[in-house]
């Protein structure tokens, strides 16, 4: 889902009805990561992985080149 949307970081919420899971909130490129919302353990994970992602993206940066992706979902929708 994240790859199709072109997101590097996301949260997904599901609802289950009659045993079938439905993604109900999945467009969160800047998701809620407040310690009070996600809990201590998840907050620590988010901080660690957000830092790793930021370093990775900084190292991959190429001046003069588009450094973002709109994902396959948007690209395929405009063909």
mmCIF file of the N, C-alpha and C atoms, coordinates in Angstrom:
data_MODEL
# 
_entry.id   MODEL 
# 
loop_
_atom_site.group_PDB 
_atom_site.id 
_atom_site.type_symbol 
_atom_site.label_atom_id 
_atom_site.label_alt_id 
_atom_site.label_comp_id 
_atom_site.label_asym_id 
_atom_site.label_entity_id 
_atom_site.label_seq_id 
_atom_site.pdbx_PDB_ins_code 
_atom_site.Cartn_x 
_atom_site.Cartn_y 
_atom_site.Cartn_z 
_atom_site.occupancy 
_atom_site.B_iso_or_equiv 
_atom_site.pdbx_formal_charge 
_atom_site.auth_seq_id 
_atom_site.auth_comp_id 
_atom_site.auth_asym_id 
_atom_site.auth_atom_id 
_atom_site.pdbx_PDB_model_num 
ATOM 1   N N  . UNK A 1 1  ? 0.827   -1.182  0.000   1.00 0.00 ? 1  UNK A N  1 
ATOM 2   C CA . UNK A 1 1  ? 0.000   0.000   0.000   1.00 0.00 ? 1  UNK A CA 1 
ATOM 3   C C  . UNK A 1 1  ? 0.877   1.254   0.000   1.00 0.00 ? 1  UNK A C  1 
ATOM 4   N N  . UNK A 1 2  ? 1.896   1.261   0.853   1.00 0.00 ? 2  UNK A N  1 
ATOM 5   C CA . UNK A 1 2  ? 2.785   2.429   0.905   1.00 0.00 ? 2  UNK A CA 1 
ATOM 6   C C  . UNK A 1 2  ? 3.504   2.642   -0.419  1.00 0.00 ? 2  UNK A C  1 
ATOM 7   N N  . UNK A 1 3  ? 3.956   1.572   -1.034  1.00 0.00 ? 3  UNK A N  1 
ATOM 8   C CA . UNK A 1 3  ? 4.665   1.695   -2.311  1.00 0.00 ? 3  UNK A CA 1 
ATOM 9   C C  . UNK A 1 3  ? 3.746   2.271   -3.379  1.00 0.00 ? 3  UNK A C  1 
ATOM 10  N N  . UNK A 1 4  ? 2.509   1.791   -3.428  1.00 0.00 ? 4  UNK A N  1 
ATOM 11  C CA . UNK A 1 4  ? 1.562   2.290   -4.423  1.00 0.00 ? 4  UNK A CA 1 
ATOM 12  C C  . UNK A 1 4  ? 1.262   3.769   -4.213  1.00 0.00 ? 4  UNK A C  1 
ATOM 13  N N  . UNK A 1 5  ? 1.194   4.207   -2.966  1.00 0.00 ? 5  UNK A N  1 
ATOM 14  C CA . UNK A 1 5  ? 0.915   5.608   -2.665  1.00 0.00 ? 5  UNK A CA 1 
ATOM 15  C C  . UNK A 1 5  ? 2.163   6.483   -2.736  1.00 0.00 ? 5  UNK A C  1 
ATOM 16  N N  . UNK A 1 6  ? 3.348   5.856   -2.802  1.00 0.00 ? 6  UNK A N  1 
ATOM 17  C CA . UNK A 1 6  ? 4.588   6.616   -2.860  1.00 0.00 ? 6  UNK A CA 1 
ATOM 18  C C  . UNK A 1 6  ? 5.039   7.133   -1.512  1.00 0.00 ? 6  UNK A C  1 
ATOM 19  N N  . UNK A 1 7  ? 4.540   6.525   -0.443  1.00 0.00 ? 7  UNK A N  1 
ATOM 20  C CA . UNK A 1 7  ? 4.886   6.971   0.907   1.00 0.00 ? 7  UNK A CA 1 
ATOM 21  C C  . UNK A 1 7  ? 6.113   6.228   1.424   1.00 0.00 ? 7  UNK A C  1 
ATOM 22  N N  . UNK A 1 8  ? 6.939   6.941   2.152   1.00 0.00 ? 8  UNK A N  1 
ATOM 23  C CA . UNK A 1 8  ? 8.050   6.314   2.848   1.00 0.00 ? 8  UNK A CA 1 
ATOM 24  C C  . UNK A 1 8  ? 7.633   5.911   4.256   1.00 0.00 ? 8  UNK A C  1 
ATOM 25  N N  . UNK A 1 9  ? 6.632   6.602   4.783   1.00 0.00 ? 9  UNK A N  1 
ATOM 26  C CA . UNK A 1 9  ? 6.227   6.441   6.179   1.00 0.00 ? 9  UNK A CA 1 
ATOM 27  C C  . UNK A 1 9  ? 4.717   6.600   6.217   1.00 0.00 ? 9  UNK A C  1 
ATOM 28  N N  . UNK A 1 10 ? 4.018   5.737   6.916   1.00 0.00 ? 10 UNK A N  1 
ATOM 29  C CA . UNK A 1 10 ? 2.565   5.770   6.897   1.00 0.00 ? 10 UNK A CA 1 
ATOM 30  C C  . UNK A 1 10 ? 2.022   5.004   8.096   1.00 0.00 ? 10 UNK A C  1 
ATOM 31  N N  . UNK A 1 11 ? 0.782   5.250   8.422   1.00 0.00 ? 11 UNK A N  1 
ATOM 32  C CA . UNK A 1 11 ? 0.051   4.393   9.353   1.00 0.00 ? 11 UNK A CA 1 
ATOM 33  C C  . UNK A 1 11 ? -1.207  3.930   8.641   1.00 0.00 ? 11 UNK A C  1 
ATOM 34  N N  . UNK A 1 12 ? -1.684  2.767   9.036   1.00 0.00 ? 12 UNK A N  1 
ATOM 35  C CA . UNK A 1 12 ? -2.898  2.209   8.449   1.00 0.00 ? 12 UNK A CA 1 
ATOM 36  C C  . UNK A 1 12 ? -3.796  1.739   9.577   1.00 0.00 ? 12 UNK A C  1 
ATOM 37  N N  . UNK A 1 13 ? -5.056  2.136   9.516   1.00 0.00 ? 13 UNK A N  1 
ATOM 38  C CA . UNK A 1 13 ? -6.043  1.644   10.474  1.00 0.00 ? 13 UNK A CA 1 
ATOM 39  C C  . UNK A 1 13 ? -7.003  0.735   9.734   1.00 0.00 ? 13 UNK A C  1 
ATOM 40  N N  . UNK A 1 14 ? -7.389  -0.357  10.401  1.00 0.00 ? 14 UNK A N  1 
ATOM 41  C CA . UNK A 1 14 ? -8.310  -1.315  9.816   1.00 0.00 ? 14 UNK A CA 1 
ATOM 42  C C  . UNK A 1 14 ? -9.561  -1.431  10.662  1.00 0.00 ? 14 UNK A C  1 
ATOM 43  N N  . UNK A 1 15 ? -10.655 -1.715  10.004  1.00 0.00 ? 15 UNK A N  1 
ATOM 44  C CA . UNK A 1 15 ? -11.893 -2.105  10.667  1.00 0.00 ? 15 UNK A CA 1 
ATOM 45  C C  . UNK A 1 15 ? -12.214 -3.507  10.152  1.00 0.00 ? 15 UNK A C  1 
ATOM 46  N N  . UNK A 1 16 ? -12.805 -4.320  11.004  1.00 0.00 ? 16 UNK A N  1 
ATOM 47  C CA . UNK A 1 16 ? -13.165 -5.674  10.601  1.00 0.00 ? 16 UNK A CA 1 
ATOM 48  C C  . UNK A 1 16 ? -14.673 -5.818  10.722  1.00 0.00 ? 16 UNK A C  1 
ATOM 49  N N  . UNK A 1 17 ? -15.276 -6.255  9.631   1.00 0.00 ? 17 UNK A N  1 
ATOM 50  C CA . UNK A 1 17 ? -16.721 -6.488  9.627   1.00 0.00 ? 17 UNK A CA 1 
ATOM 51  C C  . UNK A 1 17 ? -16.973 -7.855  9.012   1.00 0.00 ? 17 UNK A C  1 
ATOM 52  N N  . UNK A 1 18 ? -17.680 -8.683  9.732   1.00 0.00 ? 18 UNK A N  1 
ATOM 53  C CA . UNK A 1 18 ? -17.966 -10.048 9.279   1.00 0.00 ? 18 UNK A CA 1 
ATOM 54  C C  . UNK A 1 18 ? -16.686 -10.787 8.909   1.00 0.00 ? 18 UNK A C  1 
ATOM 55  N N  . UNK A 1 19 ? -15.628 -10.551 9.672   1.00 0.00 ? 19 UNK A N  1 
ATOM 56  C CA . UNK A 1 19 ? -14.362 -11.228 9.450   1.00 0.00 ? 19 UNK A CA 1 
ATOM 57  C C  . UNK A 1 19 ? -13.538 -10.689 8.295   1.00 0.00 ? 19 UNK A C  1 
ATOM 58  N N  . UNK A 1 20 ? -13.997 -9.638  7.646   1.00 0.00 ? 20 UNK A N  1 
ATOM 59  C CA . UNK A 1 20 ? -13.277 -9.064  6.506   1.00 0.00 ? 20 UNK A CA 1 
ATOM 60  C C  . UNK A 1 20 ? -12.621 -7.756  6.937   1.00 0.00 ? 20 UNK A C  1 
ATOM 61  N N  . UNK A 1 21 ? -11.274 -7.663  6.817   1.00 0.00 ? 21 UNK A N  1 
ATOM 62  C CA . UNK A 1 21 ? -10.601 -6.409  7.179   1.00 0.00 ? 21 UNK A CA 1 
ATOM 63  C C  . UNK A 1 21 ? -10.731 -5.373  6.060   1.00 0.00 ? 21 UNK A C  1 
ATOM 64  N N  . UNK A 1 22 ? -10.989 -4.146  6.459   1.00 0.00 ? 22 UNK A N  1 
ATOM 65  C CA . UNK A 1 22 ? -11.075 -3.016  5.533   1.00 0.00 ? 22 UNK A CA 1 
ATOM 66  C C  . UNK A 1 22 ? -10.105 -1.939  5.995   1.00 0.00 ? 22 UNK A C  1 
ATOM 67  N N  . UNK A 1 23 ? -9.261  -1.467  5.077   1.00 0.00 ? 23 UNK A N  1 
ATOM 68  C CA . UNK A 1 23 ? -8.395  -0.332  5.395   1.00 0.00 ? 23 UNK A CA 1 
ATOM 69  C C  . UNK A 1 23 ? -9.283  0.905   5.398   1.00 0.00 ? 23 UNK A C  1 
ATOM 70  N N  . UNK A 1 24 ? -9.345  1.601   6.531   1.00 0.00 ? 24 UNK A N  1 
ATOM 71  C CA . UNK A 1 24 ? -10.249 2.746   6.632   1.00 0.00 ? 24 UNK A CA 1 
ATOM 72  C C  . UNK A 1 24 ? -9.510  4.075   6.719   1.00 0.00 ? 24 UNK A C  1 
ATOM 73  N N  . UNK A 1 25 ? -8.260  4.028   7.063   1.00 0.00 ? 25 UNK A N  1 
ATOM 74  C CA . UNK A 1 25 ? -7.481  5.261   7.184   1.00 0.00 ? 25 UNK A CA 1 
ATOM 75  C C  . UNK A 1 25 ? -6.051  4.911   6.811   1.00 0.00 ? 25 UNK A C  1 
ATOM 76  N N  . UNK A 1 26 ? -5.689  5.192   5.561   1.00 0.00 ? 26 UNK A N  1 
ATOM 77  C CA . UNK A 1 26 ? -4.384  4.734   5.091   1.00 0.00 ? 26 UNK A CA 1 
ATOM 78  C C  . UNK A 1 26 ? -3.604  5.787   4.328   1.00 0.00 ? 26 UNK A C  1 
ATOM 79  N N  . UNK A 1 27 ? -4.029  7.007   4.359   1.00 0.00 ? 27 UNK A N  1 
ATOM 80  C CA . UNK A 1 27 ? -3.321  8.088   3.656   1.00 0.00 ? 27 UNK A CA 1 
ATOM 81  C C  . UNK A 1 27 ? -2.711  9.042   4.676   1.00 0.00 ? 27 UNK A C  1 
ATOM 82  N N  . UNK A 1 28 ? -1.726  8.553   5.400   1.00 0.00 ? 28 UNK A N  1 
ATOM 83  C CA . UNK A 1 28 ? -1.113  9.323   6.477   1.00 0.00 ? 28 UNK A CA 1 
ATOM 84  C C  . UNK A 1 28 ? 0.387   9.484   6.260   1.00 0.00 ? 28 UNK A C  1 
ATOM 85  N N  . UNK A 1 29 ? 0.811   10.282  5.275   1.00 0.00 ? 29 UNK A N  1 
ATOM 86  C CA . UNK A 1 29 ? 2.242   10.439  5.051   1.00 0.00 ? 29 UNK A CA 1 
ATOM 87  C C  . UNK A 1 29 ? 2.953   11.134  6.210   1.00 0.00 ? 29 UNK A C  1 
ATOM 88  N N  . UNK A 1 30 ? 2.201   11.765  7.086   1.00 0.00 ? 30 UNK A N  1 
ATOM 89  C CA . UNK A 1 30 ? 2.745   12.353  8.317   1.00 0.00 ? 30 UNK A CA 1 
ATOM 90  C C  . UNK A 1 30 ? 1.846   11.894  9.469   1.00 0.00 ? 30 UNK A C  1 
ATOM 91  N N  . UNK A 1 31 ? 1.950   10.604  9.826   1.00 0.00 ? 31 UNK A N  1 
ATOM 92  C CA . UNK A 1 31 ? 1.022   10.038  10.800  1.00 0.00 ? 31 UNK A CA 1 
ATOM 93  C C  . UNK A 1 31 ? 1.236   10.554  12.217  1.00 0.00 ? 31 UNK A C  1 
ATOM 94  N N  . UNK A 1 32 ? 0.202   10.398  13.024  1.00 0.00 ? 32 UNK A N  1 
ATOM 95  C CA . UNK A 1 32 ? 0.266   10.743  14.447  1.00 0.00 ? 32 UNK A CA 1 
ATOM 96  C C  . UNK A 1 32 ? 1.309   9.856   15.110  1.00 0.00 ? 32 UNK A C  1 
ATOM 97  N N  . UNK A 1 33 ? 2.318   10.451  15.671  1.00 0.00 ? 33 UNK A N  1 
ATOM 98  C CA . UNK A 1 33 ? 3.368   9.692   16.337  1.00 0.00 ? 33 UNK A CA 1 
ATOM 99  C C  . UNK A 1 33 ? 3.594   10.203  17.752  1.00 0.00 ? 33 UNK A C  1 
ATOM 100 N N  . UNK A 1 34 ? 2.593   10.855  18.305  1.00 0.00 ? 34 UNK A N  1 
ATOM 101 C CA . UNK A 1 34 ? 2.700   11.355  19.671  1.00 0.00 ? 34 UNK A CA 1 
ATOM 102 C C  . UNK A 1 34 ? 2.811   10.185  20.648  1.00 0.00 ? 34 UNK A C  1 
ATOM 103 N N  . UNK A 1 35 ? 3.728   10.291  21.573  1.00 0.00 ? 35 UNK A N  1 
ATOM 104 C CA . UNK A 1 35 ? 3.955   9.226   22.548  1.00 0.00 ? 35 UNK A CA 1 
ATOM 105 C C  . UNK A 1 35 ? 2.672   8.851   23.286  1.00 0.00 ? 35 UNK A C  1 
ATOM 106 N N  . UNK A 1 36 ? 1.831   9.836   23.563  1.00 0.00 ? 36 UNK A N  1 
ATOM 107 C CA . UNK A 1 36 ? 0.578   9.564   24.267  1.00 0.00 ? 36 UNK A CA 1 
ATOM 108 C C  . UNK A 1 36 ? -0.423  8.819   23.390  1.00 0.00 ? 36 UNK A C  1 
ATOM 109 N N  . UNK A 1 37 ? -0.296  8.934   22.087  1.00 0.00 ? 37 UNK A N  1 
ATOM 110 C CA . UNK A 1 37 ? -1.200  8.239   21.164  1.00 0.00 ? 37 UNK A CA 1 
ATOM 111 C C  . UNK A 1 37 ? -0.737  6.822   20.856  1.00 0.00 ? 37 UNK A C  1 
ATOM 112 N N  . UNK A 1 38 ? 0.564   6.650   20.676  1.00 0.00 ? 38 UNK A N  1 
ATOM 113 C CA . UNK A 1 38 ? 1.076   5.361   20.193  1.00 0.00 ? 38 UNK A CA 1 
ATOM 114 C C  . UNK A 1 38 ? 1.743   4.510   21.268  1.00 0.00 ? 38 UNK A C  1 
ATOM 115 N N  . UNK A 1 39 ? 1.990   5.083   22.428  1.00 0.00 ? 39 UNK A N  1 
ATOM 116 C CA . UNK A 1 39 ? 2.642   4.334   23.502  1.00 0.00 ? 39 UNK A CA 1 
ATOM 117 C C  . UNK A 1 39 ? 4.154   4.413   23.413  1.00 0.00 ? 39 UNK A C  1 
ATOM 118 N N  . UNK A 1 40 ? 4.788   4.122   24.521  1.00 0.00 ? 40 UNK A N  1 
ATOM 119 C CA . UNK A 1 40 ? 6.246   4.263   24.649  1.00 0.00 ? 40 UNK A CA 1 
ATOM 120 C C  . UNK A 1 40 ? 7.016   3.380   23.664  1.00 0.00 ? 40 UNK A C  1 
ATOM 121 N N  . UNK A 1 41 ? 6.656   2.107   23.575  1.00 0.00 ? 41 UNK A N  1 
ATOM 122 C CA . UNK A 1 41 ? 7.396   1.178   22.713  1.00 0.00 ? 41 UNK A CA 1 
ATOM 123 C C  . UNK A 1 41 ? 7.277   1.568   21.237  1.00 0.00 ? 41 UNK A C  1 
ATOM 124 N N  . UNK A 1 42 ? 6.073   1.878   20.794  1.00 0.00 ? 42 UNK A N  1 
ATOM 125 C CA . UNK A 1 42 ? 5.886   2.285   19.399  1.00 0.00 ? 42 UNK A CA 1 
ATOM 126 C C  . UNK A 1 42 ? 6.551   3.628   19.118  1.00 0.00 ? 42 UNK A C  1 
ATOM 127 N N  . UNK A 1 43 ? 6.514   4.527   20.092  1.00 0.00 ? 43 UNK A N  1 
ATOM 128 C CA . UNK A 1 43 ? 7.163   5.826   19.925  1.00 0.00 ? 43 UNK A CA 1 
ATOM 129 C C  . UNK A 1 43 ? 8.665   5.651   19.705  1.00 0.00 ? 43 UNK A C  1 
ATOM 130 N N  . UNK A 1 44 ? 9.284   4.782   20.493  1.00 0.00 ? 44 UNK A N  1 
ATOM 131 C CA . UNK A 1 44 ? 10.723  4.530   20.340  1.00 0.00 ? 44 UNK A CA 1 
ATOM 132 C C  . UNK A 1 44 ? 11.022  3.959   18.953  1.00 0.00 ? 44 UNK A C  1 
ATOM 133 N N  . UNK A 1 45 ? 10.176  3.061   18.475  1.00 0.00 ? 45 UNK A N  1 
ATOM 134 C CA . UNK A 1 45 ? 10.353  2.484   17.141  1.00 0.00 ? 45 UNK A CA 1 
ATOM 135 C C  . UNK A 1 45 ? 10.248  3.572   16.081  1.00 0.00 ? 45 UNK A C  1 
ATOM 136 N N  . UNK A 1 46 ? 9.243   4.424   16.191  1.00 0.00 ? 46 UNK A N  1 
ATOM 137 C CA . UNK A 1 46 ? 9.036   5.493   15.213  1.00 0.00 ? 46 UNK A CA 1 
ATOM 138 C C  . UNK A 1 46 ? 10.236  6.433   15.172  1.00 0.00 ? 46 UNK A C  1 
ATOM 139 N N  . UNK A 1 47 ? 10.725  6.842   16.327  1.00 0.00 ? 47 UNK A N  1 
ATOM 140 C CA . UNK A 1 47 ? 11.872  7.754   16.379  1.00 0.00 ? 47 UNK A CA 1 
ATOM 141 C C  . UNK A 1 47 ? 13.089  7.112   15.715  1.00 0.00 ? 47 UNK A C  1 
ATOM 142 N N  . UNK A 1 48 ? 13.368  5.852   16.057  1.00 0.00 ? 48 UNK A N  1 
ATOM 143 C CA . UNK A 1 48 ? 14.528  5.161   15.485  1.00 0.00 ? 48 UNK A CA 1 
ATOM 144 C C  . UNK A 1 48 ? 14.422  5.055   13.962  1.00 0.00 ? 48 UNK A C  1 
ATOM 145 N N  . UNK A 1 49 ? 13.282  4.610   13.481  1.00 0.00 ? 49 UNK A N  1 
ATOM 146 C CA . UNK A 1 49 ? 13.141  4.376   12.046  1.00 0.00 ? 49 UNK A CA 1 
ATOM 147 C C  . UNK A 1 49 ? 12.970  5.664   11.242  1.00 0.00 ? 49 UNK A C  1 
ATOM 148 N N  . UNK A 1 50 ? 12.370  6.671   11.827  1.00 0.00 ? 50 UNK A N  1 
ATOM 149 C CA . UNK A 1 50 ? 12.287  7.969   11.141  1.00 0.00 ? 50 UNK A CA 1 
ATOM 150 C C  . UNK A 1 50 ? 13.684  8.568   10.986  1.00 0.00 ? 50 UNK A C  1 
ATOM 151 N N  . UNK A 1 51 ? 14.519  8.415   12.013  1.00 0.00 ? 51 UNK A N  1 
ATOM 152 C CA . UNK A 1 51 ? 15.894  8.912   11.931  1.00 0.00 ? 51 UNK A CA 1 
ATOM 153 C C  . UNK A 1 51 ? 16.679  8.157   10.859  1.00 0.00 ? 51 UNK A C  1 
ATOM 154 N N  . UNK A 1 52 ? 16.532  6.833   10.822  1.00 0.00 ? 52 UNK A N  1 
ATOM 155 C CA . UNK A 1 52 ? 17.215  6.033   9.798   1.00 0.00 ? 52 UNK A CA 1 
ATOM 156 C C  . UNK A 1 52 ? 16.757  6.433   8.398   1.00 0.00 ? 52 UNK A C  1 
ATOM 157 N N  . UNK A 1 53 ? 15.453  6.648   8.229   1.00 0.00 ? 53 UNK A N  1 
ATOM 158 C CA . UNK A 1 53 ? 14.915  7.046   6.929   1.00 0.00 ? 53 UNK A CA 1 
ATOM 159 C C  . UNK A 1 53 ? 15.448  8.414   6.513   1.00 0.00 ? 53 UNK A C  1 
ATOM 160 N N  . UNK A 1 54 ? 15.496  9.352   7.442   1.00 0.00 ? 54 UNK A N  1 
ATOM 161 C CA . UNK A 1 54 ? 15.999  10.692  7.132   1.00 0.00 ? 54 UNK A CA 1 
ATOM 162 C C  . UNK A 1 54 ? 17.462  10.636  6.684   1.00 0.00 ? 54 UNK A C  1 
ATOM 163 N N  . UNK A 1 55 ? 18.263  9.839   7.358   1.00 0.00 ? 55 UNK A N  1 
ATOM 164 C CA . UNK A 1 55 ? 19.676  9.689   6.989   1.00 0.00 ? 55 UNK A CA 1 
ATOM 165 C C  . UNK A 1 55 ? 19.801  9.027   5.620   1.00 0.00 ? 55 UNK A C  1 
ATOM 166 N N  . UNK A 1 56 ? 19.018  7.984   5.392   1.00 0.00 ? 56 UNK A N  1 
ATOM 167 C CA . UNK A 1 56 ? 19.035  7.287   4.100   1.00 0.00 ? 56 UNK A CA 1 
ATOM 168 C C  . UNK A 1 56 ? 18.668  8.237   2.960   1.00 0.00 ? 56 UNK A C  1 
ATOM 169 N N  . UNK A 1 57 ? 17.615  9.011   3.138   1.00 0.00 ? 57 UNK A N  1 
ATOM 170 C CA . UNK A 1 57 ? 17.178  9.939   2.091   1.00 0.00 ? 57 UNK A CA 1 
ATOM 171 C C  . UNK A 1 57 ? 18.205  11.049  1.871   1.00 0.00 ? 57 UNK A C  1 
ATOM 172 N N  . UNK A 1 58 ? 18.818  11.524  2.933   1.00 0.00 ? 58 UNK A N  1 
ATOM 173 C CA . UNK A 1 58 ? 19.853  12.556  2.798   1.00 0.00 ? 58 UNK A CA 1 
ATOM 174 C C  . UNK A 1 58 ? 21.047  12.019  2.014   1.00 0.00 ? 58 UNK A C  1 
ATOM 175 N N  . UNK A 1 59 ? 21.416  10.767  2.260   1.00 0.00 ? 59 UNK A N  1 
ATOM 176 C CA . UNK A 1 59 ? 22.537  10.159  1.544   1.00 0.00 ? 59 UNK A CA 1 
ATOM 177 C C  . UNK A 1 59 ? 22.216  9.882   0.079   1.00 0.00 ? 59 UNK A C  1 
ATOM 178 N N  . UNK A 1 60 ? 20.939  9.680   -0.246  1.00 0.00 ? 60 UNK A N  1 
ATOM 179 C CA . UNK A 1 60 ? 20.527  9.398   -1.622  1.00 0.00 ? 60 UNK A CA 1 
ATOM 180 C C  . UNK A 1 60 ? 20.273  10.662  -2.438  1.00 0.00 ? 60 UNK A C  1 
ATOM 181 N N  . UNK A 1 61 ? 20.246  11.804  -1.794  1.00 0.00 ? 61 UNK A N  1 
ATOM 182 C CA . UNK A 1 61 ? 19.897  13.059  -2.465  1.00 0.00 ? 61 UNK A CA 1 
ATOM 183 C C  . UNK A 1 61 ? 20.837  13.344  -3.629  1.00 0.00 ? 61 UNK A C  1 
ATOM 184 N N  . UNK A 1 62 ? 20.245  13.710  -4.761  1.00 0.00 ? 62 UNK A N  1 
ATOM 185 C CA . UNK A 1 62 ? 21.008  14.088  -5.947  1.00 0.00 ? 62 UNK A CA 1 
ATOM 186 C C  . UNK A 1 62 ? 20.547  15.484  -6.359  1.00 0.00 ? 62 UNK A C  1 
ATOM 187 N N  . UNK A 1 63 ? 21.434  16.498  -6.270  1.00 0.00 ? 63 UNK A N  1 
ATOM 188 C CA . UNK A 1 63 ? 21.045  17.856  -6.671  1.00 0.00 ? 63 UNK A CA 1 
ATOM 189 C C  . UNK A 1 63 ? 20.582  17.903  -8.126  1.00 0.00 ? 63 UNK A C  1 
ATOM 190 N N  . UNK A 1 64 ? 19.530  18.668  -8.385  1.00 0.00 ? 64 UNK A N  1 
ATOM 191 C CA . UNK A 1 64 ? 19.026  18.846  -9.735  1.00 0.00 ? 64 UNK A CA 1 
ATOM 192 C C  . UNK A 1 64 ? 18.154  17.717  -10.253 1.00 0.00 ? 64 UNK A C  1 
ATOM 193 N N  . UNK A 1 65 ? 17.939  16.692  -9.451  1.00 0.00 ? 65 UNK A N  1 
ATOM 194 C CA . UNK A 1 65 ? 17.120  15.552  -9.851  1.00 0.00 ? 65 UNK A CA 1 
ATOM 195 C C  . UNK A 1 65 ? 15.883  15.506  -8.959  1.00 0.00 ? 65 UNK A C  1 
ATOM 196 N N  . UNK A 1 66 ? 14.705  15.196  -9.526  1.00 0.00 ? 66 UNK A N  1 
ATOM 197 C CA . UNK A 1 66 ? 13.535  15.034  -8.654  1.00 0.00 ? 66 UNK A CA 1 
ATOM 198 C C  . UNK A 1 66 ? 13.812  13.919  -7.642  1.00 0.00 ? 66 UNK A C  1 
ATOM 199 N N  . UNK A 1 67 ? 13.653  14.231  -6.389  1.00 0.00 ? 67 UNK A N  1 
ATOM 200 C CA . UNK A 1 67 ? 13.979  13.273  -5.341  1.00 0.00 ? 67 UNK A CA 1 
ATOM 201 C C  . UNK A 1 67 ? 12.737  12.779  -4.609  1.00 0.00 ? 67 UNK A C  1 
ATOM 202 N N  . UNK A 1 68 ? 11.585  12.872  -5.281  1.00 0.00 ? 68 UNK A N  1 
ATOM 203 C CA . UNK A 1 68 ? 10.352  12.355  -4.692  1.00 0.00 ? 68 UNK A CA 1 
ATOM 204 C C  . UNK A 1 68 ? 9.683   11.423  -5.688  1.00 0.00 ? 68 UNK A C  1 
ATOM 205 N N  . UNK A 1 69 ? 8.785   10.623  -5.206  1.00 0.00 ? 69 UNK A N  1 
ATOM 206 C CA . UNK A 1 69 ? 8.018   9.713   -6.051  1.00 0.00 ? 69 UNK A CA 1 
ATOM 207 C C  . UNK A 1 69 ? 6.553   9.841   -5.682  1.00 0.00 ? 69 UNK A C  1 
ATOM 208 N N  . UNK A 1 70 ? 5.706   9.815   -6.687  1.00 0.00 ? 70 UNK A N  1 
ATOM 209 C CA . UNK A 1 70 ? 4.265   9.851   -6.415  1.00 0.00 ? 70 UNK A CA 1 
ATOM 210 C C  . UNK A 1 70 ? 3.696   8.454   -6.291  1.00 0.00 ? 70 UNK A C  1 
ATOM 211 N N  . UNK A 1 71 ? 4.520   7.447   -6.386  1.00 0.00 ? 71 UNK A N  1 
ATOM 212 C CA . UNK A 1 71 ? 4.039   6.080   -6.231  1.00 0.00 ? 71 UNK A CA 1 
ATOM 213 C C  . UNK A 1 71 ? 3.338   5.564   -7.468  1.00 0.00 ? 71 UNK A C  1 
ATOM 214 N N  . UNK A 1 72 ? 3.180   4.264   -7.512  1.00 0.00 ? 72 UNK A N  1 
ATOM 215 C CA . UNK A 1 72 ? 2.580   3.634   -8.681  1.00 0.00 ? 72 UNK A CA 1 
ATOM 216 C C  . UNK A 1 72 ? 1.092   3.935   -8.808  1.00 0.00 ? 72 UNK A C  1 
ATOM 217 N N  . UNK A 1 73 ? 0.396   4.130   -7.706  1.00 0.00 ? 73 UNK A N  1 
ATOM 218 C CA . UNK A 1 73 ? -1.044  4.403   -7.741  1.00 0.00 ? 73 UNK A CA 1 
ATOM 219 C C  . UNK A 1 73 ? -1.341  5.666   -8.536  1.00 0.00 ? 73 UNK A C  1 
ATOM 220 N N  . UNK A 1 74 ? -0.650  6.746   -8.220  1.00 0.00 ? 74 UNK A N  1 
ATOM 221 C CA . UNK A 1 74 ? -0.879  8.008   -8.923  1.00 0.00 ? 74 UNK A CA 1 
ATOM 222 C C  . UNK A 1 74 ? -0.360  7.912   -10.355 1.00 0.00 ? 74 UNK A C  1 
ATOM 223 N N  . UNK A 1 75 ? 0.833   7.362   -10.541 1.00 0.00 ? 75 UNK A N  1 
ATOM 224 C CA . UNK A 1 75 ? 1.399   7.240   -11.890 1.00 0.00 ? 75 UNK A CA 1 
ATOM 225 C C  . UNK A 1 75 ? 0.481   6.435   -12.800 1.00 0.00 ? 75 UNK A C  1 
ATOM 226 N N  . UNK A 1 76 ? -0.021  5.312   -12.313 1.00 0.00 ? 76 UNK A N  1 
ATOM 227 C CA . UNK A 1 76 ? -0.895  4.466   -13.123 1.00 0.00 ? 76 UNK A CA 1 
ATOM 228 C C  . UNK A 1 76 ? -2.245  5.125   -13.383 1.00 0.00 ? 76 UNK A C  1 
ATOM 229 N N  . UNK A 1 77 ? -2.674  5.994   -12.514 1.00 0.00 ? 77 UNK A N  1 
ATOM 230 C CA . UNK A 1 77 ? -3.976  6.654   -12.661 1.00 0.00 ? 77 UNK A CA 1 
ATOM 231 C C  . UNK A 1 77 ? -3.978  7.708   -13.755 1.00 0.00 ? 77 UNK A C  1 
ATOM 232 N N  . UNK A 1 78 ? -2.816  8.251   -14.094 1.00 0.00 ? 78 UNK A N  1 
ATOM 233 C CA . UNK A 1 78 ? -2.761  9.327   -15.081 1.00 0.00 ? 78 UNK A CA 1 
ATOM 234 C C  . UNK A 1 78 ? -2.343  8.847   -16.469 1.00 0.00 ? 78 UNK A C  1 
ATOM 235 N N  . UNK A 1 79 ? -2.144  7.564   -16.628 1.00 0.00 ? 79 UNK A N  1 
ATOM 236 C CA . UNK A 1 79 ? -1.745  7.025   -17.940 1.00 0.00 ? 79 UNK A CA 1 
ATOM 237 C C  . UNK A 1 79 ? -2.923  6.979   -18.872 1.00 0.00 ? 79 UNK A C  1 
# 
